Amino acid sequence: MSSAALTGFERAGERRTAVHLDPVTLALLAALMLLGLIMVTSASVSIASQDSGQPFYYLERQLFLTCIGVICAAVLFAIPTAHLERAAVPLFAFAVVLLILVLIPGLGHAVNGSRRWLRAGGANFQVSELARVLVLIYVASYAVRREAQLRESLAGLAKPLALLCCVSALLLAEPDFGAATVLFATGFGLLFLAGARLRYVIAMTAIAASGFAVLAVSSSYRVRRLTAFLNPWADPFNSGFQLTQSLIAIGRGQWSGVGLGDSVQKLFYLPEAHTDFLFAVLAEELGLIGVVLTLALFLGLIWRSFYISRLAADAGFGLWIGIQAFINVGVNMGVLPTKGLTLPLMSYGRSSLIVALAWTGLLLRVYHEAVREQRGSATVRGAS
């Protein structure tokens, strides 16, 4: 072997030990989290002062949760995706176990009539956040392992969809209709992008939509939640209260907003202002300019995740963040029924923020491995 070839292989080995981080993804993540910290602080000052006597209580908690999320992201980044692919089935089983445990009285912690949390170390953890990621890891693994079957037969698409239906049923039992919708839509989109035939996708979409429609109208509670957004002004002090306050906040923002920290609706008018309805406070204080900036950051992150998925077929993160952000913004603007879903990477939320940041570690790992393989292949070809 020539000295040039040996040198090429040595350089390839050095590059395999190098860490490749996507600067675009990191910049977009940093911008979204910084904007989120600012808005969580602004939206929560009043309620934090009243409840705890500490105006920056939620800011401190959000910073602490961000640190935990970054540590989890670093741990996931250190795990090769091949290991996660091999562990996909056990991870899926673990997700199902978590969703069953939370339904057991005495283990699952109920808040506002929904049993979605497990207590760990004195804190509540929403298991659906972690379970959705584990299920989507399994779906991505299935799409890679069964690519030919997925592309060629209806059975190849029906099998993972049946598992998604089972997991969605457990989420609905909590009940968490929003999480079930996001999970099913993300998993379905992932399978479609992996190569499922369009006619099969259309058929399954019709069946799934019919099933969700039946579930939605089977409960009077869900019917009220689904129909209240159509005309919230008909009952502005009861079923339409939260949405009318959100719309007032968005309307007050106009072009440039009332100014950072000057929101009126966050002063005990708009419930959950620092969590589910953070976007409304952002629109009030920063106006259309802030709204466009926020949406541009989300679109940029979604685009970048799809670019990375082109390098190594994994579009789950982009689909998830796009669907959940779309639903949250739609709820705040009154174009979708009210759902208990946070604005990813921005709203105050223990489980959702930690899991979202951890998932970015997996996204960055995919980028790292794809770039490493591309550069290693190019080096070896050049040396030979």
DOMIFI-482850 format. One record per residue: residue in three letters; x, y, z of N, C-alpha, C in turn. Coordinates in steps of 0.02 Angstrom, whole numbers, always signed. Each point is the difference from the previous one (the first is absolute). Example, Ala and Ser with C-alpha at 12.3 -4.5 7.8 and 13.67 -1.06 7.14 Angstrom:
DOMIFI-482850
- r/n.x/n.y/n.z/ca.x/ca.y/ca.z/c.x/c.y/c.z
- ALA/+660/-284/+390/-45/+59/+0/+45/+60/+0
- SER/-18/+53/-36/+42/+59/+3/-39/+55/+37
This chain:
DOMIFI-482850
- r/n.x/n.y/n.z/ca.x/ca.y/ca.z/c.x/c.y/c.z
- MET/+43/-60/+0/-43/+60/+0/+44/+62/+0
- SER/-17/+51/-39/+41/+59/-5/-4/+43/+62
- SER/+50/+44/+8/+1/+45/+59/-59/+48/-2
- ALA/-21/+19/-62/-58/+45/-6/-63/-33/+26
- ALA/-6/-66/-16/-59/-36/+24/+0/-6/+76
- LEU/+61/-16/+28/+5/-5/+72/-17/+66/+34
- THR/+25/+54/-30/-15/+66/+28/-75/+14/-2
- GLY/-31/-21/-55/-72/+10/-7/-39/-38/+53
- PHE/+21/-62/+13/-35/-40/+51/+12/+29/+70
- GLU/+60/+27/+13/+13/+31/+64/-44/+61/+10
- ARG/-7/+40/-53/-43/+59/+5/-73/-21/+10
- ALA/-20/-53/-33/-69/-25/+8/-12/-21/+72
- GLY/+51/-33/+30/-7/-20/+69/-4/+59/+47
- GLU/+39/+53/-14/-4/+60/+41/-69/+32/-5
- ARG/-27/+1/-61/-66/+31/-9/-55/-41/+32
- ARG/+10/-65/+6/-51/-42/+33/-3/+16/+75
- THR/+55/+24/+29/-1/+18/+71/-21/+72/+10
- ALA/-3/+41/-52/-20/+69/+6/-76/+5/+11
- VAL/-20/+54/+32/-72/+12/+13/-25/+50/-51
- HIS/-53/-17/-35/-30/+44/-50/-68/+24/+25
- LEU/-4/+63/+19/-62/+31/+23/-26/+48/-54
- ASP/-64/-2/-11/-30/+43/-51/-9/+70/+28
- PRO/+37/+50/-23/-5/+67/+28/-68/+33/-13
- VAL/-32/-17/-56/-65/+29/-15/-52/-23/+50
- THR/-2/-66/+13/-47/-27/+49/+13/+30/+69
- LEU/+63/+4/+20/+17/+27/+65/-21/+73/+6
- ALA/+10/+39/-53/-20/+71/+2/-75/+8/+5
- LEU/-38/-40/-37/-73/+3/+2/-26/-22/+69
- LEU/+28/-53/+27/-20/-23/+66/+15/+54/+53
- ALA/+59/+30/-4/+18/+51/+49/-46/+60/-4
- ALA/-18/+20/-61/-45/+58/-9/-69/-15/+28
- LEU/-27/-60/-14/-66/-18/+26/+0/-5/+76
- MET/+52/-30/+29/+1/-7/+72/+10/+67/+35
- LEU/+42/+43/-29/+10/+67/+30/-65/+40/-3
- LEU/-33/+0/-57/-64/+34/-6/-51/-30/+49
- GLY/+1/-65/+7/-46/-33/+46/+13/+20/+72
- LEU/+64/+4/+20/+17/+21/+68/-24/+71/+14
- ILE/+9/+43/-49/-23/+70/+8/-75/+3/+9
- MET/-37/-36/-42/-73/+3/+1/-28/-37/+61
- VAL/+30/-55/+21/-22/-34/+61/+8/+46/+60
- THR/+56/+35/+3/+11/+48/+55/-52/+54/+0
- SER/-12/+30/-58/-49/+54/-6/-70/-24/+17
- ALA/-19/-59/-25/-69/-25/+9/-13/-25/+70
- SER/+52/-17/+38/-10/-33/+64/+16/+44/+60
- VAL/+24/+62/-11/+21/+42/+57/-57/+11/+50
- SER/-59/+14/-25/-56/+16/+44/-22/-61/+40
- ILE/-11/-56/-35/-23/-60/+34/+53/-28/+46
- ALA/+64/+7/-18/+54/-24/+43/+4/+42/+63
- SER/-9/+65/-6/+2/+44/+58/-57/-16/+48
- GLN/-59/-15/-28/-58/-15/+42/+7/-68/+34
- ASP/+22/-51/-38/+1/-68/+26/+59/-15/+45
- SER/+59/+27/-18/+61/-18/+38/+35/+60/+31
- GLY/-20/+60/-19/+36/+59/+25/+65/+12/-35
- GLN/+16/-40/-51/+62/+8/-38/-17/+13/-73
- PRO/+8/+61/-24/-21/+17/-68/+35/-40/-54
- PHE/+61/-24/+14/+38/-36/-51/+1/-76/+14
- TYR/-50/-23/+36/-3/-71/+18/-1/-44/-63
- TYR/-42/+16/-48/-6/-42/-60/+61/+7/-45
- LEU/+31/+58/+0/+63/+7/-39/+54/-46/+29
- GLU/+6/+0/+65/+51/-43/+32/-15/-74/-15
- ARG/-63/-18/+5/-19/-69/-14/+13/-18/-74
- GLN/-16/+47/-44/+10/-13/-71/+74/-7/-17
- LEU/+42/+40/+31/+72/-6/-10/+26/-67/+26
- PHE/-26/-21/+58/+21/-65/+28/-22/-56/-46
- LEU/-61/+3/-25/-25/-52/-46/+39/+0/-65
- THR/+20/+59/-23/+40/+5/-61/+67/-36/+10
- CYS/+30/+10/+57/+64/-34/+14/-9/-76/+0
- ILE/-54/-24/+31/-13/-72/+0/-10/-25/-72
- GLY/-38/+39/-39/-12/-19/-70/+63/-3/-41
- VAL/+45/+48/+11/+64/+1/-36/+42/-61/+19
- ILE/+0/-18/+63/+37/-60/+22/-29/-62/-33
- CYS/-66/-5/-2/-32/-58/-33/+16/-1/-74
- ALA/+4/+59/-31/+18/+4/-71/+71/-25/-11
- ALA/+45/+19/+46/+70/-23/-6/+5/-76/+7
- VAL/-41/-28/+45/+0/-73/+9/-24/-34/-63
- LEU/-55/+25/-29/-27/-31/-61/+48/+9/-58
- PHE/+34/+57/-2/+49/+12/-54/+56/-51/+2
- ALA/+16/-23/+60/+56/-48/+8/-20/-71/-19
- ILE/-64/-13/-11/-23/-68/-16/-6/-8/-76
- PRO/+37/-45/-31/-7/-11/-72/-72/-18/-19
- THR/-23/+25/-56/-69/-14/-21/-10/-74/-14
- ALA/+53/-36/-17/-7/-73/-10/-21/-35/+64
- HIS/+25/+25/+57/-20/-30/+64/-73/+13/+14
- LEU/-23/+62/-15/-70/+17/+11/-45/-42/-46
- GLU/+23/-11/-61/-39/-41/-47/-8/-71/+25
- ARG/+54/-28/+27/-4/-68/+26/-44/-4/+63
- ALA/-3/+56/+37/-39/+0/+62/-71/+26/-11
- ALA/-20/+8/-63/-65/+32/-15/-58/-38/+30
- VAL/+0/-66/-5/-55/-40/+27/-4/+4/+76
- PRO/+55/-10/+37/-4/+9/+73/-21/+71/+20
- LEU/+22/+50/-38/-20/+69/+16/-75/+10/-11
- PHE/-26/-31/-53/-72/+4/-12/-38/-34/+57
- ALA/+24/-58/+22/-33/-35/+55/+3/+41/+64
- PHE/+56/+34/+12/+7/+43/+59/-50/+57/-3
- ALA/-10/+29/-60/-49/+54/-8/-70/-24/+18
- VAL/-18/-59/-23/-66/-28/+15/-8/-12/+75
- VAL/+52/-25/+32/-2/-12/+72/-12/+65/+38
- LEU/+36/+53/-20/-9/+65/+32/-72/+25/-7
- LEU/-28/-7/-60/-68/+23/-11/-52/-41/+38
- ILE/+16/-63/+14/-45/-41/+40/+7/+18/+74
- LEU/+62/+10/+23/+12/+16/+71/-36/+65/+20
- VAL/-1/+49/-45/-29/+64/+18/-76/-5/+9
- LEU/-30/-53/-27/-73/-9/+6/-19/-36/+64
- ILE/+49/-27/+36/-14/-38/+61/-9/+48/+58
- PRO/-57/-2/+33/-11/+44/+59/+53/-13/+53
- GLY/+25/+54/+27/+53/-6/+50/+69/+10/-30
- LEU/+8/-16/-64/+63/+11/-35/-4/+63/-43
- GLY/-53/+3/-41/-9/+59/-41/-28/+58/+40
- HIS/+27/+59/-13/-21/+60/+37/-48/+39/-44
- ALA/-59/+16/+27/-52/+34/-38/+1/+75/+15
- VAL/-7/+40/-53/-6/+72/+5/-56/+23/-46
- ASN/-48/+37/+27/-57/+25/-39/-37/-56/-37
- GLY/-5/-58/+33/-38/-54/-30/+37/-44/-49
- SER/+63/+16/-13/+40/-39/-47/+56/-35/+38
- ARG/+7/-65/-12/+52/-40/+33/+58/-10/-49
- ARG/+47/+48/+1/+54/+0/-50/+70/-1/+31
- TRP/+6/+2/+65/+64/+10/+31/+20/-56/+48
- LEU/+64/-14/+2/+29/-42/+52/+45/+43/+44
- ARG/-3/-13/+64/+42/+39/+46/+68/-34/+7
- ALA/+52/+40/-8/+69/-26/+6/+43/+52/+35
- GLY/+26/-18/+58/+43/+46/+36/-35/+64/+22
- GLY/-65/-6/+16/-37/+58/+22/-27/+44/-56
- ALA/+13/-20/-62/-23/+40/-58/-44/-44/-44
- ASN/-46/+33/-36/-43/-36/-47/+33/-3/-69
- PHE/-4/-58/-30/+27/-9/-68/-56/-24/-46
- GLN/-12/+37/-54/-53/-19/-47/+27/-54/-47
- VAL/-23/-61/+10/+30/-57/-35/-15/+2/-75
- SER/-54/+33/-20/-17/+0/-71/+54/+35/-41
- GLU/+35/+48/+29/+53/+35/-37/+56/-48/-18
- LEU/+24/-39/+49/+53/-49/-14/-26/-57/-42
- ALA/-61/-24/+14/-27/-57/-36/-6/+15/-74
- ARG/-20/+61/-18/-7/+17/-71/+67/-4/-37
- VAL/+53/+22/+32/+66/-4/-32/+21/-72/-9
- LEU/-10/-41/+51/+20/-71/-4/-40/-36/-54
- VAL/-64/+16/-5/-42/-31/-52/+23/+21/-70
- LEU/+18/+63/-7/+22/+25/-66/+68/-28/-19
- ILE/+43/-14/+50/+63/-34/-14/-14/-69/-29
- TYR/-49/-34/+28/-19/-66/-26/-27/+6/-72
- VAL/-43/+50/-12/-29/+9/-67/+56/+14/-51
- ALA/+48/+42/+18/+56/+14/-45/+41/-63/-13
- SER/+11/-39/+53/+37/-63/-8/-38/-48/-45
- TYR/-65/-4/+8/-41/-43/-43/+5/+22/-73
- ALA/-2/+66/-11/+3/+25/-68/+66/-18/-34
- VAL/+53/-4/+39/+66/-19/-28/+3/-76/-11
- ARG/-23/-39/+50/+6/-73/-4/-48/-30/-51
- ARG/-59/+29/-7/-53/-27/-42/-16/+46/-59
- GLU/+52/+32/-26/-12/+49/-53/-34/-31/-60
- ALA/+23/-58/-23/-30/-31/-59/-73/-19/+13
- GLN/-14/-29/+57/-68/-19/+18/-45/+61/+6
- LEU/+27/+53/+28/-38/+62/+8/-19/+30/-67
- ARG/+46/-4/-48/-12/+29/-66/-47/-43/-43
- GLU/-1/-64/+12/-33/-46/-48/-69/-25/+22
- SER/-15/+1/+64/-62/-32/+22/-38/+43/+50
- LEU/-65/-11/+3/-41/+33/+49/+15/-26/+70
- ALA/+16/-64/+5/+16/-29/+65/+62/+33/+31
- GLY/+48/+19/-43/+60/+33/+25/-15/+66/+33
- LEU/-52/+34/-22/-21/+63/+31/-47/-12/+59
- ALA/-42/-52/-6/-51/-12/+51/+30/-22/+67
- LYS/+55/-38/-2/+29/-26/+62/+22/+56/+47
- PRO/+42/+47/-22/+20/+53/+47/-59/+46/+18
- LEU/-47/+9/-46/-57/+42/+16/-43/-32/+54
- ALA/-5/-66/+0/-37/-35/+52/+32/+12/+68
- LEU/+66/-2/+3/+35/+14/+62/-10/+73/+21
- LEU/+1/+46/-48/-13/+70/+15/-71/+9/+29
- CYS/-48/-37/-27/-68/+3/+25/-4/-24/+72
- CYS/+36/-54/+16/+0/-26/+68/+29/+51/+49
- VAL/+56/+31/-19/+30/+51/+44/-46/+60/+6
- SER/-31/+21/-55/-46/+56/+2/-59/-14/+46
- ALA/-23/-63/+0/-55/-19/+44/+19/+8/+74
- LEU/+63/-17/+16/+23/+10/+69/+3/+74/+17
- LEU/+21/+41/-47/+2/+73/+11/-71/+27/+9
- LEU/-46/-24/-38/-70/+23/+5/-31/-21/+67
- ALA/+25/-54/+29/-27/-23/+64/+21/+46/+57
- GLU/+51/+42/-10/+24/+42/+55/-50/+54/+23
- PRO/-35/+40/-37/+1/+5/-73/+48/+55/-24
- ASP/+31/-11/-58/+44/+49/-31/-10/-3/-75
- PHE/-54/+31/-23/-18/-2/-71/+53/+35/-43
- GLY/+28/+55/+27/+50/+38/-38/+63/-41/-13
- ALA/+25/-34/+53/+61/-40/-8/-12/-58/-48
- ALA/-59/-30/+4/-17/-55/-45/-1/+23/-72
- THR/-28/+59/-11/-4/+27/-68/+69/+14/-28
- VAL/+43/+32/+41/+68/+17/-23/+40/-64/-15
- LEU/-5/-49/+45/+37/-62/-10/-22/-35/-64
- PHE/-64/-8/-9/-25/-36/-59/+18/+38/-64
- ALA/-8/+65/-1/+15/+39/-59/+75/-2/-16
- THR/+42/+4/+51/+72/-2/-11/+22/-69/-25
- GLY/-24/-53/+33/+17/-67/-22/-24/-15/-70
- PHE/-61/+23/-15/-28/-10/-67/+42/+36/-52
- GLY/+18/+63/+15/+41/+38/-47/+69/-31/-11
- LEU/+28/-28/+54/+65/-33/-6/-3/-60/-46
- LEU/-53/-40/+6/-8/-58/-43/-12/+21/-73
- PHE/-36/+53/-9/-12/+24/-69/+65/+24/-32
- LEU/+40/+38/+38/+64/+23/-27/+48/-58/-12
- ALA/-9/-54/+37/+44/-58/-9/-16/-40/-62
- GLY/-57/+16/-33/-13/-32/-64/-66/-37/-7
- ALA/-45/+6/+49/-65/-33/-6/-38/+27/-61
- ARG/-34/-44/-35/-35/+20/-61/-58/+48/+15
- LEU/-9/+48/-45/-49/+53/+11/-70/-28/+9
- ARG/-20/-49/-40/-68/-26/+5/-12/-34/+67
- TYR/+51/-33/+26/-6/-31/+66/-5/+54/+54
- VAL/+39/+52/-9/+0/+55/+49/-69/+34/+1
- ILE/-29/+12/-59/-66/+32/-3/-52/-44/+34
- ALA/+2/-66/-14/-48/-46/+30/+7/-1/+76
- MET/+61/-4/+25/+12/-2/+72/-17/+66/+32
- THR/+12/+55/-36/-17/+66/+27/-75/+6/+11
- ALA/-39/-25/-49/-73/+3/+7/-23/-42/+59
- ILE/+29/-59/+9/-20/-43/+56/+19/+32/+67
- ALA/+62/+27/+3/+23/+31/+62/-41/+62/+17
- ALA/-15/+41/-51/-40/+60/+12/-69/-17/+25
- SER/-30/-53/-28/-66/-23/+23/+3/-23/+73
- GLY/+53/-37/+16/+7/-24/+68/+7/+56/+50
- PHE/+43/+49/-16/+9/+57/+46/-65/+41/+5
- ALA/-37/+6/-55/-63/+36/+3/-50/-34/+46
- VAL/-3/-66/-4/-45/-38/+44/+20/+10/+73
- LEU/+66/-5/+14/+24/+10/+68/-15/+70/+25
- ALA/+7/+49/-45/-11/+69/+20/-72/+13/+21
- VAL/-47/-29/-36/-71/+13/+15/-29/-49/+51
- SER/+41/-49/+21/-26/-50/+47/-1/+26/+71
- SER/+33/+56/+13/+2/+29/+67/-28/+71/-3
- SER/-46/+15/+45/-29/+68/+2/+53/+52/+16
- TYR/+50/-20/+41/+55/+45/+17/+39/+19/-62
- ARG/+17/-50/-41/+38/+14/-61/-41/+41/-49
- VAL/-65/-14/-4/-43/+38/-46/-1/+74/+20
- ARG/-4/+14/+65/+0/+69/+23/+67/+33/-16
- ARG/+55/-36/+10/+66/+28/-15/+8/+12/-75
- LEU/-26/-44/-40/+9/+5/-73/-45/+54/-31
- THR/-58/+13/+31/-46/+48/-31/+5/+70/+30
- ALA/+29/+6/+60/+4/+65/+32/+40/+50/-41
- PHE/+51/-24/-36/+43/+46/-37/-35/+30/-61
- LEU/-54/-31/-23/-35/+25/-59/-31/+68/+14
- ASN/-25/+10/+60/-29/+65/+18/+11/+12/+75
- PRO/+62/+16/+19/+14/+8/+72/-37/+59/+31
- TRP/-21/+49/-41/-36/+58/+26/-71/-17/+21
- ALA/-25/-59/-19/-66/-20/+21/-3/-14/+76
- ASP/+57/-20/+29/+4/-13/+71/+68/+24/+25
- PRO/+11/+67/-1/+67/+26/+12/+24/-6/+73
- PHE/-44/-16/+46/+19/-5/+70/+2/-72/+25
- ASN/-10/-48/-46/+2/-70/+20/+42/-40/-49
- SER/-32/-36/-47/+37/-43/-46/+45/+39/-48
- GLY/-18/+62/-14/+39/+39/-47/+47/+50/+32
- PHE/+6/-4/+68/+39/+52/+35/+73/+1/-21
- GLN/+33/-58/+2/+71/-2/-15/+15/+24/-70
- LEU/-41/-21/-49/+12/+19/-69/-14/+74/-11
- THR/-53/+27/+30/-14/+71/-10/+56/+43/+28
- GLN/+27/-19/+58/+56/+38/+28/+62/-5/-44
- SER/+10/-59/-30/+56/-8/-46/-8/+45/-62
- LEU/-60/+1/-27/-12/+41/-59/+6/+75/+16
- ILE/-21/+20/+59/+9/+70/+21/+74/+17/+3
- ALA/+40/-46/+28/+72/+12/+5/+31/+7/-69
- ILE/-17/-45/-45/+28/+2/-68/-22/+64/-36
- GLY/-63/+19/+9/-25/+61/-32/+34/+63/+26
- ARG/+16/+2/+64/+32/+59/+29/+71/+9/-27
- GLY/+31/-54/-22/+70/+5/-23/+9/+42/-62
- GLN/-48/-3/-46/+4/+37/-63/+67/-13/-35
- TRP/+33/+52/-26/+60/-9/-40/+63/-12/+43
- SER/+12/+43/+49/+63/-3/+37/-9/-18/+74
- GLY/-62/-13/+21/-11/-21/+69/-5/+58/+49
- VAL/-23/-16/+60/-7/+51/+53/+66/+10/+37
- GLY/+49/-42/-13/+65/+6/+33/+13/-59/+46
- LEU/+63/-22/+1/+19/-57/+41/-14/+13/+73
- GLY/-39/-43/+31/-17/+6/+71/-64/+39/+13
- ASP/-30/+30/-53/-58/+43/+10/-67/-34/-17
- SER/+0/-66/-4/-62/-35/-14/-50/+11/+57
- VAL/-63/+10/-18/-54/+5/+49/-32/-68/+11
- GLN/-6/-39/-53/-36/-64/+5/+35/-50/+47
- LYS/+66/+7/+8/+35/-46/+44/-14/+14/+74
- LEU/-32/+57/+14/-14/+20/+69/-64/-34/+24
- PHE/+2/-67/+1/-54/-42/+28/-63/+0/-44
- TYR/+4/+26/-61/-56/-6/-46/+5/-64/-42
- LEU/+59/-12/-27/+12/-57/-45/+28/-59/+39
- PRO/-39/-53/+10/+26/-59/+36/+57/-33/-39
- GLU/+47/-30/+36/+57/-36/-29/+39/+44/-48
- ALA/+10/+63/+19/+34/+47/-45/+73/-20/-12
- HIS/+32/-32/+47/+71/-17/-8/+10/-70/-27
- THR/-54/-38/-11/+7/-68/-27/-35/-5/-67
- ASP/-63/-23/+0/-35/-13/-63/-14/+63/-41
- PHE/-6/+58/+33/-19/+61/-36/+56/+52/+1
- LEU/+62/-24/+1/+58/+45/-3/+0/+39/-66
- PHE/-22/-32/-53/+1/+33/-66/-45/+62/+0
- ALA/-56/-2/+36/-45/+58/+3/+34/+59/+34
- VAL/+35/-13/+55/+36/+53/+35/+56/+28/-45
- LEU/+34/-45/-35/+52/+22/-47/-30/+46/-54
- ALA/-58/-19/-27/-32/+41/-51/-21/+68/+28
- GLU/-23/+1/+63/-21/+63/+30/+59/+47/+12
- GLU/+55/-28/+24/+57/+42/+19/+46/+17/-58
- LEU/+8/-46/-48/+46/+11/-56/-36/+12/-66
- GLY/-65/-9/-2/-39/+15/-60/+13/-47/-58
- LEU/-22/+21/-58/+7/-41/-60/+74/-13/-15
- ILE/+43/+48/+15/+72/-9/-12/+26/-60/+41
- GLY/-18/-4/+63/+21/-55/+42/-29/-66/-22
- VAL/-63/+1/-23/-33/-60/-24/+36/-27/-62
- VAL/+14/+44/-47/+34/-21/-61/+70/-27/+15
- LEU/+35/+33/+46/+67/-24/+20/-4/-70/+30
- THR/-48/-10/+45/-7/-66/+33/-17/-54/-50
- LEU/-48/+14/-44/-18/-50/-50/+58/-14/-48
- ALA/+39/+52/-16/+58/-9/-44/+51/-46/+33
- LEU/+11/+8/+65/+47/-43/+36/-23/-73/-1
- PHE/-65/-10/+12/-26/-68/-2/+5/-30/-70
- LEU/-18/+39/-50/+5/-25/-69/+72/-16/-18
- GLY/+47/+42/+23/+70/-13/-12/+24/-65/+32
- LEU/-22/-13/+62/+19/-61/+34/-31/-61/-34
- ILE/-63/+7/-21/-33/-56/-36/+36/-14/-65
- TRP/+16/+53/-38/+36/-9/-63/+67/-33/+12
- ARG/+36/+22/+52/+66/-29/+12/-5/-73/+20
- SER/-50/-17/+40/-7/-71/+20/-18/-43/-60
- PHE/-37/+27/-48/-15/-39/-60/+62/-6/-44
- TYR/+42/+52/+0/+63/-5/-36/+44/-55/+29
- ILE/+3/-3/+67/+39/-52/+32/-31/-68/-14
- SER/-67/-4/-1/-32/-64/-15/+15/-23/-71
- ARG/+14/+48/-45/+20/-19/-68/+69/-33/+1
- LEU/+42/+20/+47/+66/-31/+6/-6/-70/+31
- ALA/-48/-9/+45/-8/-65/+33/-73/-5/+22
- ALA/-38/-41/-36/-73/+0/+5/-27/-1/+71
- ASP/-12/+59/+28/-32/+7/+65/-31/+69/+3
- ALA/-64/+4/-16/-35/+65/-1/-46/+8/+59
- GLY/+5/-44/+50/-47/+1/+55/+0/+65/+38
- PHE/+60/+28/+14/+4/+62/+40/-34/+57/-37
- GLY/+15/+9/-63/-29/+55/-38/-76/-5/-4
- LEU/-25/-61/-11/-73/-9/-3/-32/+15/+67
- TRP/+31/-26/+54/-29/+11/+66/-1/+74/+18
- ILE/+57/+35/-8/+2/+69/+21/-45/+44/-43
- GLY/-5/-18/-65/-43/+38/-45/-74/-9/+18
- ILE/-21/-63/+11/-70/-14/+16/-20/+31/+67
- GLN/+42/-9/+51/-19/+26/+66/+1/+76/+0
- ALA/+49/+32/-32/+1/+73/-3/-61/+26/-39
- PHE/-17/-34/-54/-59/+20/-40/-64/-4/+43
- ILE/-7/-54/+38/-60/-8/+41/-2/+54/+55
- ASN/+57/+11/+33/+2/+50/+54/-18/+70/-26
- VAL/+31/+19/-55/-15/+67/-29/-72/+3/-23
- GLY/-24/-55/-31/-70/-1/-22/-49/+6/+57
- VAL/+15/-32/+57/-42/+5/+60/-1/+72/+26
- ASN/+59/+31/+4/+5/+68/+25/-38/+50/-44
- MET/-3/-15/-65/-33/+45/-47/-73/-17/-13
- GLY/-23/-55/+31/-71/-18/-5/-19/-36/-63
- VAL/+48/-27/-36/-16/-37/-61/-1/-76/+12
- LEU/+19/-21/+60/-1/-71/+19/-29/-6/+70
- PRO/-31/-57/+16/-27/-10/+68/+56/+3/+52
- THR/-19/+20/+61/+48/+6/+54/+30/-68/+17
- LYS/+66/-2/+3/+37/-61/+18/+53/+18/+52
- GLY/+15/-46/+44/+51/+13/+50/+70/-15/-26
- LEU/+21/+36/-51/+65/-10/-31/+42/+64/+5
- THR/+62/-8/+20/+44/+57/+7/+30/+20/-68
- LEU/+28/+60/-2/+38/+21/-59/+71/-28/+8
- PRO/+21/-46/-44/+63/-35/+11/+59/+46/+9
- LEU/+42/-16/+49/+63/+34/+14/-8/+70/+29
- MET/-63/+24/+6/-11/+69/+23/-43/+3/+62
- SER/-56/-36/+2/-45/+3/+57/+33/-29/+63
- TYR/-25/+23/+58/+22/-31/+62/-32/-69/+4
- GLY/+40/-50/+9/-25/-69/+4/+56/-46/+19
- ARG/-9/-36/+54/+55/-42/+25/+17/-56/-50
- SER/-48/-45/-9/+14/-59/-41/+10/+18/-73
- SER/-42/+45/-26/+3/+16/-71/+66/+32/-19
- LEU/+26/+46/+41/+63/+33/-16/+58/-49/+4
- ILE/+3/-41/+52/+55/-47/+7/+1/-50/-57
- VAL/-58/-27/-18/-3/-50/-53/+16/+32/-68
- ALA/-25/+61/-12/+15/+33/-63/+75/+13/-9
- LEU/+32/+23/+53/+73/+12/-4/+37/-66/-8
- ALA/-23/-53/+35/+33/-65/-8/-6/-24/-72
- TRP/-57/+11/-30/-10/-21/-69/+46/+37/-48
- THR/+16/+63/+16/+47/+36/-43/+69/-32/+1
- GLY/+16/-32/+57/+63/-37/+2/+1/-57/-50
- LEU/-57/-34/-9/-5/-53/-49/+5/+29/-71
- LEU/-32/+57/-11/+4/+33/-66/+72/+18/-17
- LEU/+36/+28/+49/+70/+19/-12/+43/-62/-9
- ARG/-18/-55/+32/+38/-63/-9/-7/-25/-72
- VAL/-62/+4/-26/-11/-20/-70/+42/+42/-47
- TYR/+3/+65/+12/+41/+44/-41/+74/-19/+6
- HIS/+23/-11/+61/+70/-17/+12/+19/-64/-38
- GLU/-41/-51/+4/+16/-63/-33/-2/+7/-76
- ALA/-49/+38/-25/-5/+9/-73/+60/+37/-28
- VAL/+20/+54/+34/+58/+39/-23/+64/-41/+6
- ARG/+7/-38/+54/+60/-41/+9/+6/-52/-55
- GLU/-56/-32/-17/+3/-51/-53/+15/+32/-68
- GLN/-30/+57/-14/+12/+33/-64/+73/+20/-7
- ARG/+27/+30/+52/+70/+23/-3/+48/-59/+0
- GLY/-16/-52/+38/+44/-59/-1/+2/-34/-67
- SER/-59/-6/-33/-3/-31/-66/+38/+41/-51
- ALA/-7/+67/+5/+34/+44/-48/+76/-5/+9
- THR/+22/-5/+63/+72/-4/+13/+30/-65/-28
- VAL/-36/-56/+13/+25/-64/-24/+0/-3/-76
- ARG/-51/+27/-33/-1/+0/-73/+57/+42/-28
- GLY/+14/+58/+34/+53/+43/-24/+68/-32/+7
- ALA/+9/-39/+56/+65/-32/+11/+11/-58/-48
- SER/-55/-35/-20/+9/-56/-45/+8/+21/-72
